Amino acid sequence: MLGGAAVAFAFIGNSWWQLFIAAFLAVIFGQLAFIGHDAGHKQIFRGKRVNDVIGFMHGGLVGLSYGMWLKQHNSHHANPNHEGKDPDLEIPALAFTSSQASTKQGVLRWMAKYQAFLFFPLLLLEGLSLRINSAKAILRGDVKLRRVEAALLITHIAGYLTVLFLVLSPGIAVLFIVVHQCLWGVYMGCSFAPNHKGMPTMTKADSLDFMRKQILTARNVRGGRVVDFALGGLNYQIEHHLFPTMPRANLRHAQRIVSSFCAERGISYSESGLFRSYGHVLSYLHSLGAPLRAKTA
């Protein structure tokens, strides 16, 4: 897909039609990120080193720090939807718990009031956020292979900008970047958001065993092979959290076993369609902003 996009980019040249290539590249970057995700979980090869090589390579292709992402993602898997422990809940622009909403101040408080309406527009900035966080992690030395990560990130940015501004006029090049990066951010956000947002959150007062902690905080998304491809297997979020090293191709088979297991033991197993899952997310975010809107009124 990446090779095909590159050929099409070269063939089309300096034209507004390149914006369709930008949109296509957003999907490709998402798929490349999914491969990096699988490598980070050691789903592709048996050994850690060769998985990491694939992870660093795909991180370099999309322009983010694999080491930074891996550290954050491992913390998420250890304590999903746990306030104060899951970094995926620590997003300043949004509130995922009532306590987070109540402590927001200034502009962030206003955003929390209307976060359900702002959620998808904010995803347009997710690609930029990933790059900024990657650069910060590298500069702080939070990643083990700092020089490698820095070289990959610099090479990506330099190569990306050089190709665009050599082939395209400045106006088209800038718009290409905006379309590509914004749509990639939306794609990434739409792939990860349905998995845990709107599901129960935990605090230090809660005590659950590993199995229930992973099942009760996650949501699966139905939709067949098309959704499997579009979401990179993350639609089987429950099975992925129970067996993180399981290759994504096997998650759909494990789903039958896990859902039956939960049904037999009366364990809540959350599953919904793709669009319904977004409805759950937006409804949950809107409910958290309700007390803030009531105070304003």
C-alpha positions as CSV (number, residue, x, y, z in Angstrom):
1,M,0.0,0.0,0.0
2,L,2.8,2.4,0.9
3,G,4.7,1.5,-2.3
4,G,1.5,2.0,-4.4
5,A,0.9,5.4,-2.8
6,A,4.5,6.4,-3.6
7,V,4.2,5.5,-7.2
8,A,0.8,7.3,-7.5
9,F,2.4,10.4,-5.8
10,A,5.2,10.5,-8.3
11,F,2.9,9.9,-11.3
12,I,0.4,12.6,-10.3
13,G,3.0,15.3,-9.6
14,N,2.0,18.8,-8.6
15,S,-1.7,18.6,-8.6
16,W,-4.6,19.0,-6.2
17,W,-5.4,15.4,-6.8
18,Q,-2.6,14.6,-4.4
19,L,-5.0,15.3,-1.5
20,F,-6.6,11.9,-2.3
21,I,-3.1,10.4,-1.8
22,A,-2.8,12.3,1.5
23,A,-6.1,10.7,2.7
24,F,-5.0,7.3,1.5
25,L,-1.7,7.7,3.3
26,A,-3.6,8.4,6.5
27,V,-5.0,4.9,6.3
28,I,-1.6,3.5,5.4
29,F,0.1,5.1,8.4
30,G,-2.6,3.7,10.6
31,Q,-2.0,0.2,9.3
32,L,1.8,0.6,9.7
33,A,1.1,1.7,13.3
34,F,-0.9,-1.4,13.9
35,I,2.1,-3.5,12.8
36,G,4.3,-1.6,15.2
37,H,1.7,-2.3,17.9
38,D,1.8,-6.0,17.1
39,A,5.6,-6.0,17.2
40,G,5.5,-4.2,20.6
41,H,3.4,-7.1,22.0
42,K,5.7,-9.7,20.5
43,Q,2.9,-11.1,18.3
44,I,5.0,-11.4,15.1
45,F,8.1,-13.3,16.1
46,R,9.1,-15.4,19.1
47,G,12.1,-13.3,20.0
48,K,12.0,-9.8,21.5
49,R,14.9,-8.4,19.5
50,V,13.4,-9.1,16.0
51,N,10.0,-7.8,17.1
52,D,11.7,-4.6,18.3
53,V,13.5,-4.2,15.0
54,I,10.1,-4.3,13.3
55,G,8.7,-1.9,15.9
56,F,11.4,0.7,15.5
57,M,11.2,0.4,11.7
58,H,7.5,1.1,11.6
59,G,7.8,3.8,14.2
60,G,10.3,5.5,11.9
61,L,8.0,5.1,8.9
62,V,5.1,6.9,10.6
63,G,7.3,9.3,12.6
64,L,6.8,8.5,16.2
65,S,9.0,7.1,19.0
66,Y,8.4,3.4,19.4
67,G,10.1,3.4,22.8
68,M,7.9,6.2,24.1
69,W,4.8,4.5,22.8
70,L,5.8,1.0,24.1
71,K,6.5,2.4,27.6
72,Q,3.1,4.1,27.8
73,H,1.2,1.2,26.2
74,N,2.6,-1.3,28.6
75,S,1.5,0.9,31.5
76,H,-2.0,0.9,30.0
77,H,-2.1,-2.9,29.7
78,A,-1.0,-3.3,33.3
79,N,-3.8,-1.1,34.7
80,P,-6.4,-0.4,32.0
81,N,-8.9,2.4,32.9
82,H,-7.3,2.8,36.3
83,E,-7.2,6.5,37.4
84,G,-3.7,7.6,38.2
85,K,-2.1,4.5,36.6
86,D,-3.4,4.3,33.1
87,P,-1.7,7.0,30.9
88,D,-4.5,6.7,28.4
89,L,-6.8,8.4,30.9
90,E,-4.3,11.3,31.4
91,I,-5.3,13.5,28.5
92,P,-5.5,17.2,29.6
93,A,-8.1,18.2,27.0
94,L,-10.6,15.5,28.1
95,A,-12.0,14.2,31.4
96,F,-12.6,10.5,31.7
97,T,-13.7,10.4,35.3
98,S,-15.9,12.6,37.5
99,S,-12.9,13.5,39.6
100,Q,-10.9,14.6,36.6
101,A,-13.9,16.7,35.4
102,S,-14.3,18.4,38.8
103,T,-10.7,19.5,39.0
104,K,-10.5,21.1,35.5
105,Q,-9.9,24.8,35.5
106,G,-10.0,27.6,32.9
107,V,-10.1,26.6,29.2
108,L,-9.8,22.9,30.1
109,R,-12.9,23.2,32.3
110,W,-14.8,24.7,29.4
111,M,-13.6,21.9,27.1
112,A,-14.7,19.3,29.6
113,K,-18.2,20.7,29.6
114,Y,-18.6,20.2,25.9
115,Q,-16.1,17.4,25.4
116,A,-18.6,15.1,23.6
117,F,-18.9,17.8,20.9
118,L,-15.1,18.4,20.8
119,F,-14.0,14.8,20.8
120,F,-13.8,14.2,17.1
121,P,-12.4,17.6,16.2
122,L,-9.7,17.1,18.9
123,L,-8.7,13.9,17.1
124,L,-7.5,16.0,14.2
125,L,-4.6,16.9,16.4
126,E,-3.7,13.4,17.5
127,G,-1.0,12.9,14.9
128,L,0.7,16.2,15.9
129,S,0.4,15.2,19.6
130,L,2.1,11.9,19.0
131,R,5.1,13.6,17.3
132,I,5.4,16.2,20.0
133,N,5.3,13.6,22.7
134,S,7.9,11.5,20.8
135,A,10.2,14.5,20.5
136,K,9.8,15.3,24.2
137,A,10.6,11.7,25.2
138,I,13.7,11.6,23.1
139,L,14.9,15.0,24.4
140,R,14.3,14.0,28.0
141,G,16.1,10.7,27.5
142,D,13.0,8.7,28.4
143,V,13.7,6.1,25.7
144,K,16.5,3.5,25.8
145,L,17.8,3.8,22.3
146,R,17.8,7.6,22.3
147,R,20.2,8.2,19.3
148,V,18.4,5.6,17.2
149,E,15.0,7.1,18.0
150,A,16.3,10.6,17.3
151,A,17.8,9.6,14.0
152,L,14.6,7.8,12.9
153,L,12.4,10.8,13.8
154,I,14.7,13.3,12.1
155,T,15.0,11.2,9.0
156,H,11.3,10.8,8.8
157,I,10.5,14.5,9.2
158,A,13.3,15.6,6.8
159,G,12.5,13.0,4.2
160,Y,8.8,13.7,4.4
161,L,9.1,17.5,4.0
162,T,11.8,17.3,1.3
163,V,9.7,15.0,-0.9
164,L,6.6,17.1,-0.5
165,F,8.2,20.5,-1.2
166,L,10.3,19.2,-4.1
167,V,7.3,17.7,-5.9
168,L,4.5,20.0,-4.9
169,S,4.0,23.7,-4.8
170,P,4.1,25.2,-1.3
171,G,0.4,25.7,-1.0
172,I,-0.5,22.1,-2.1
173,A,2.3,20.7,0.1
174,V,1.0,22.5,3.2
175,L,-2.5,21.3,2.5
176,F,-1.2,17.8,1.9
177,I,0.4,17.8,5.3
178,V,-2.8,19.1,7.0
179,V,-5.0,16.5,5.3
180,H,-2.6,13.6,5.9
181,Q,-1.8,14.3,9.5
182,C,-5.3,15.3,10.6
183,L,-6.9,12.3,9.0
184,W,-4.3,10.0,10.4
185,G,-5.0,11.4,13.9
186,V,-8.7,10.8,13.4
187,Y,-8.1,7.2,12.2
188,M,-5.8,6.5,15.2
189,G,-8.3,8.0,17.7
190,C,-11.3,6.2,16.2
191,S,-9.3,2.9,16.4
192,F,-8.4,3.2,20.1
193,A,-11.3,5.2,21.6
194,P,-14.0,2.4,21.4
195,N,-11.9,0.0,23.3
196,H,-12.1,1.4,26.8
197,K,-13.8,4.8,26.9
198,G,-17.2,4.6,28.5
199,M,-16.3,1.4,30.3
200,P,-15.9,1.2,34.1
201,T,-12.9,3.1,35.6
202,M,-11.1,2.0,38.7
203,T,-9.3,3.7,41.6
204,K,-6.8,2.5,44.2
205,A,-9.8,1.5,46.3
206,D,-10.8,-1.2,43.7
207,S,-9.3,-4.7,43.9
208,L,-9.9,-7.0,41.0
209,D,-8.1,-10.1,39.8
210,F,-6.2,-9.9,36.5
211,M,-9.0,-11.6,34.5
212,R,-11.8,-9.3,35.6
213,K,-9.6,-6.2,35.5
214,Q,-8.9,-6.8,31.8
215,I,-12.5,-8.0,30.8
216,L,-14.6,-5.5,32.7
217,T,-12.7,-2.4,31.5
218,A,-12.7,-3.3,27.8
219,R,-15.2,-3.4,25.0
220,N,-15.2,-5.5,21.8
221,V,-16.4,-4.1,18.5
222,R,-18.4,-6.4,16.1
223,G,-18.2,-6.1,12.3
224,G,-16.5,-9.0,10.7
225,R,-13.4,-9.0,8.5
226,V,-13.7,-5.4,7.3
227,V,-13.7,-4.1,10.9
228,D,-10.9,-6.5,11.8
229,F,-8.8,-4.9,9.1
230,A,-9.8,-1.3,9.7
231,L,-9.2,-1.5,13.5
232,G,-6.1,-3.7,13.2
233,G,-7.6,-6.4,15.4
234,L,-8.1,-4.0,18.3
235,N,-11.8,-4.6,18.0
236,Y,-11.1,-7.8,20.0
237,Q,-9.9,-5.7,22.9
238,I,-11.0,-8.1,25.6
239,E,-9.1,-11.0,24.1
240,H,-6.1,-8.8,23.3
241,H,-5.9,-7.7,26.9
242,L,-6.2,-11.2,28.3
243,F,-3.6,-12.6,25.8
244,P,-1.5,-9.6,24.6
245,T,1.1,-11.7,22.8
246,M,-1.5,-13.6,20.8
247,P,-1.2,-12.8,17.1
248,R,-4.1,-10.7,15.9
249,A,-5.2,-13.3,13.4
250,N,-6.1,-15.7,16.3
251,L,-8.1,-13.2,18.4
252,R,-11.3,-13.8,16.5
253,H,-11.0,-17.5,17.3
254,A,-10.2,-16.8,20.9
255,Q,-13.3,-14.5,21.1
256,R,-15.7,-17.5,20.9
257,I,-14.0,-19.2,23.8
258,V,-13.7,-16.1,26.0
259,S,-17.3,-15.0,25.5
260,S,-18.6,-18.5,26.3
261,F,-16.4,-18.6,29.4
262,C,-17.8,-15.3,30.6
263,A,-21.4,-16.3,29.9
264,E,-21.0,-19.5,31.9
265,R,-19.7,-17.6,34.9
266,G,-21.9,-14.5,34.8
267,I,-19.0,-12.1,34.0
268,S,-20.0,-9.0,32.1
269,Y,-18.7,-9.1,28.5
270,S,-19.2,-5.9,26.6
271,E,-19.6,-6.0,22.8
272,S,-21.2,-3.6,20.3
273,G,-21.3,-2.5,16.7
274,L,-18.8,0.0,15.5
275,F,-21.0,3.1,15.3
276,R,-22.8,2.1,18.6
277,S,-19.4,2.0,20.3
278,Y,-18.8,5.6,19.3
279,G,-22.2,6.4,20.7
280,H,-21.2,4.9,24.0
281,V,-18.1,7.0,24.1
282,L,-19.8,10.2,23.3
283,S,-22.6,9.6,25.7
284,Y,-20.2,8.8,28.5
285,L,-18.1,12.0,27.8
286,H,-21.3,14.1,27.7
287,S,-22.5,12.7,31.0
288,L,-19.2,13.6,32.7
289,G,-19.6,17.2,31.5
290,A,-23.2,17.5,32.8
291,P,-22.3,18.6,36.3
292,L,-20.1,21.4,34.9
293,R,-22.8,22.6,32.5
294,A,-25.3,22.6,35.4
295,K,-23.1,24.8,37.5
296,T,-22.8,27.3,34.6
297,A,-26.6,27.3,34.1
